[in-house]
Amino acid sequence: MNIIYSSSDSYMRYTLISICSLFENNKESETINVTILSTDIKETSSRQLLELSKKYNREVRVIDVSKQINNYLKGCNLPSF
C-alpha cells in the first residue's frame, strides 16, 4: 500500500496521528509505504517520523517540494514563500 501525505511542520502533529492510525489499523498489510510532500519539516518531526516507522517496521519518506512549488509560483508571477 502506498500513501501520500502533504503536510507542513505546523500540521505534523496531526499527520503523525494519522500515520500512526494507518499503521495500527493495517498491521496485516505486508507493506505500507508513506511519502510526505512538504516544504518545512523540522529535525524534531523527522525524528518522530523515524521512530514511528521503526516501531511499525514501515517506510516513511519525506520529500522537500519547496523548489518545485517556488518554480510554479514564479511561472505564475506569484511571490514565493
C-alpha positions in Angstrom: 0.0 0.0 0.0 1.4 3.4 -1.0 0.1 6.5 0.8 1.0 10.1 0.1 0.5 13.0 2.6 1.0 16.7 2.1 1.9 18.4 5.3 3.9 21.2 6.9 5.7 21.1 10.2 2.9 23.1 11.8 0.5 20.3 11.0 2.9 17.4 11.7 1.3 16.5 15.0 -1.9 15.6 13.1 0.0 13.9 10.3 1.8 11.7 12.9 -1.5 10.8 14.5 -3.0 9.9 11.1 0.1 7.8 10.1 0.0 6.0 13.5 -3.6 5.2 13.0 -2.9 3.9 9.5 -0.1 1.6 10.8 -2.1 0.5 13.8 -5.2 -0.4 11.8 -3.4 -2.1 8.9 -1.0 -4.4 10.8 -2.0 -7.3 8.5 -0.8 -5.4 5.4 2.5 -6.7 4.2 3.9 -3.4 3.1 2.8 0.2 3.8 5.0 3.0 2.2 4.3 6.5 3.3 5.5 9.5 1.4 5.2 13.0 2.8 5.4 16.0 0.5 6.5 19.0 2.5 8.4 22.3 2.5 9.4 22.7 6.1 9.8 19.5 8.2 11.9 20.2 11.2 14.5 17.9 12.7 12.3 17.1 15.7 9.4 16.0 13.4 11.8 14.0 11.3 13.0 12.1 14.3 9.4 11.4 15.3 8.6 10.1 11.9 11.7 7.8 12.0 10.7 6.5 15.4 7.2 5.8 14.2 8.4 4.0 11.1 10.8 1.8 13.1 8.1 1.0 15.7 5.8 -0.4 13.0 8.6 -1.6 10.6 7.3 0.6 7.8 8.8 3.0 5.4 8.2 6.8 5.7 9.9 9.2 3.3 9.8 13.0 3.3 10.2 14.8 0.0 11.0 18.5 0.1 8.9 20.1 -2.7 9.7 23.7 -1.9 11.8 24.2 -5.1 9.0 22.8 -7.3 6.4 25.0 -5.6 8.5 28.1 -5.9 9.2 27.4 -9.6 5.5 27.0 -10.2 4.7 30.2 -8.3 7.4 32.1 -10.3 5.8 30.8 -13.5 2.5 32.3 -12.4 4.1 35.6 -11.4 3.3 34.9 -7.8 5.6 35.5 -4.8 7.5 32.5 -3.5 7.1 31.5 0.2 
